């Protein structure tokens, strides 16, 4: 997937384990809830830290 924000184009690739027991929906829900919780606490995500 490609997404352009301002002058930067982001290329996103996704990989899921073939042996995973979680559904894609469960994974996404977990990621979204984790992100929301960290933003409420004012902490940056590890991917945002430089």
N, C-alpha and C positions, 0 to 999 in steps of 0.2 A: 504494500500500500504506500502511496506517496501522498504527502500533504504539504502544501506550501503555506507558510505563515510569514507574512511580510516578504522579505527578500530571501528567506531561507527555505529550502525544500528538504523535508524530512522523509527518509525512506524507512519504513517500519517492516520488520520481518518477525514472524511469530513461529515458535516451535513448541510443540507439546509432546510430552513423553508418551510413547505407545503403551506404557505400563501404568499410567496414571489411573487413579481410582476416582478422581474428581471430574465432573463434567465441565465443559467450557463455561457454562453459565455459573457454576459454583466458583470457578477460578476468577472470573471477571467480577463477580459480586464481592469476593474476598479482597481483591485489589482495590476496588472502588471504596469499600468501607474502610480499608486501611488508609487510603489516601485522604479520605474525609476526616478521619480521626486525627491524623497528623496535622492537617491544616487547621483544625480547631485548636490544637495545642500550640500552633505557631511554629512547629518544627518543620524544616524543609525535608523533602524526600532525599534519600541518598543520591538519586540521579540528578538532583538539583544542586547538590553541593559541589564546589570546585576547589 
